[in-house]
Amino acid sequence: MSDIKMNLSTFERFARIIIGGIFLLVASYVPVSDLLAWLLVIVGLILMLTGLAGWCPLYSLLKISSKKKGK
């Protein structure tokens, strides 16, 4: 398997999924410039994927974890 350990708390995972979804909806349905729409899509997908995976590569590089130690 993999040595990647989850570094996001349950709350943060949930928040990332919800916020990422909101970004994707805004990019799809609200009239914004093309650049802003693409930015929202990219950031929204990153938030959703990291939320679903429970692992954030930036947190790993910075040795940060919002997950409680015992879980």
Summary of the structure (lengths in Angstrom):
residues: 71
radius of gyration: 14.0
end to end distance: 18.9
largest distance: 45.1
contacts: 177
relative contact order: 0.25
helix: 65%
strand: 0%
